[in-house]
């Protein structure tokens, strides 16, 4: 299952790397882009938005909003 999340608070490639590293334990594959500010997670089942937000809260002032799943 693939899910996409809008990530706010990222300003540079360093942010992209921190977010990707923080989300890596939640999914089999993680892709993070700065433009658009998005994280795409590929996992066997849905990753709860609360889990994404908790992972991001540990590394800085980043916010996530769910965009969709497929």
Helices and strands as residue ranges (DSSP letters): E 2-8, H 13-23, G 24-26, E 29-33, E 38-42, H 49-57, E 63-69
